[in-house]
Amino acid sequence: MIDKTAFAARLDRFREYLGLLDSIRTRLRDEFVGDPILHGAGERYLHLAMESALDIGNHIIAERGYPRPDTYAGVLAVLFDQHVLPEALYRALDGMAAFRNLLVHDYARLDHGQVYDVLCEKYPALQELYRLYAGMLSDPATD
């Protein structure tokens, strides 16, 4: 059984980060790359959105007794293997766990243009993941 209070709190944060990313991704690429405040915010909120997505995924895995993943990428793989994530969404999110690691651990190598490109390319998949998670919260079968 999913702890709906904890799940909802995590989901709220995920939604908040997606809203902030939505306002950032509408900016021009050159503006994003050239403005340290803007690309810093984009990097941080992209990181936090991924942390939220993976945290919620880990919550689902633990609550349902699925095999525990060894890596962040493994969270999405377990959700796919357990038929929580549809294949198209799983494929659309490919590389996001690795990009999260780059944001956190190898930030000195970040290319701001690459961050913008990833943000724009992966944003729809993150939105879809949010909607999937939100649907689980309101699904009586998760009780």
C-alpha positions in Angstrom: 0.0 0.0 0.0 1.3 3.4 -1.0 1.7 6.0 1.8 -0.5 8.6 0.1 0.6 11.5 2.3 4.3 11.0 1.6 3.6 10.2 -2.1 1.5 13.4 -2.4 4.2 15.5 -0.8 6.8 14.2 -3.2 4.5 14.7 -6.1 3.8 18.3 -5.1 7.5 19.0 -5.2 7.9 17.3 -8.6 5.0 19.5 -10.0 6.6 22.6 -8.6 10.0 21.9 -10.2 8.3 21.1 -13.6 6.5 24.4 -13.4 9.7 26.3 -12.9 11.4 24.3 -15.7 8.5 25.2 -18.0 9.1 28.9 -17.5 12.9 28.4 -18.1 12.6 26.2 -21.2 10.5 28.9 -23.0 13.6 31.2 -23.1 15.8 31.3 -26.1 18.8 29.0 -26.1 21.3 31.9 -26.4 19.7 33.6 -23.4 19.8 30.5 -21.3 23.5 29.8 -22.2 24.5 33.4 -21.6 22.8 34.1 -18.4 24.4 32.4 -15.4 21.4 33.0 -13.2 19.1 31.4 -15.8 21.3 28.4 -16.6 22.1 27.9 -12.9 18.3 27.8 -12.1 17.7 25.4 -15.0 20.4 23.1 -13.9 19.2 23.0 -10.3 15.5 22.6 -11.1 16.3 19.9 -13.7 18.4 18.1 -11.0 15.6 18.5 -8.4 12.9 17.3 -10.9 15.0 14.2 -11.6 15.6 13.6 -7.8 11.8 13.9 -7.3 11.0 11.5 -10.1 13.6 8.9 -8.8 12.5 9.4 -5.2 8.9 8.7 -6.1 10.0 5.7 -8.1 12.0 4.3 -5.2 8.9 4.9 -3.0 6.8 2.8 -5.4 9.4 0.1 -5.6 9.7 -0.1 -1.8 5.9 0.0 -1.2 5.2 -2.7 -3.7 8.1 -5.0 -2.8 9.8 -4.8 -6.2 13.5 -5.7 -6.6 15.7 -2.9 -5.2 17.7 -1.2 -7.9 21.5 -0.6 -7.5 21.6 2.6 -9.5 19.4 5.6 -10.3 18.9 4.3 -13.9 17.8 1.0 -12.2 14.9 2.8 -10.6 13.4 3.4 -14.0 14.3 0.0 -15.3 12.6 -1.7 -12.3 9.4 0.4 -12.9 9.5 -0.6 -16.6 10.1 -4.3 -15.8 7.2 -4.3 -13.3 4.9 -2.7 -16.0 4.6 0.6 -14.1 6.3 2.6 -16.9 5.1 2.0 -20.5 7.9 1.3 -22.9 7.6 4.6 -24.8 8.0 6.6 -21.6 10.8 4.4 -20.4 12.6 5.0 -23.7 11.9 8.8 -23.6 13.5 9.0 -20.2 16.6 7.1 -21.3 19.7 8.9 -20.2 18.1 11.1 -17.6 19.5 9.2 -14.6 23.0 9.5 -16.1 22.4 13.2 -16.8 21.3 13.7 -13.1 24.7 12.2 -12.1 26.5 14.7 -14.4 24.6 17.6 -12.9 25.5 16.4 -9.4 29.0 15.0 -9.7 30.6 16.4 -12.8 29.2 19.9 -12.9 32.5 21.4 -13.9 32.1 19.7 -17.3 28.6 21.0 -17.9 27.9 22.6 -21.2 25.0 25.0 -20.7 23.8 24.4 -24.3 23.6 20.7 -23.6 21.6 21.4 -20.4 19.2 23.5 -22.4 18.9 20.9 -25.1 18.2 18.1 -22.5 15.7 20.3 -20.7 13.8 21.0 -23.9 14.0 17.4 -25.2 13.2 15.6 -22.0 10.6 18.0 -20.5 7.6 16.3 -22.1 8.7 12.9 -20.8 9.1 14.3 -17.3 5.6 15.8 -17.6 4.2 12.4 -18.7 6.0 10.7 -15.8 4.4 13.2 -13.4 1.0 12.5 -14.8 1.5 8.8 -14.5 2.6 9.2 -10.9 -0.4 11.5 -10.2 -2.8 9.0 -11.6 -1.4 6.4 -9.3 -2.2 8.6 -6.3 -5.8 8.8 -7.3 -6.1 5.2 -8.4 -8.1 3.1 -5.8 -6.1 0.0 -6.9 -3.0 1.6 -5.1 -4.7 1.4 -1.7 
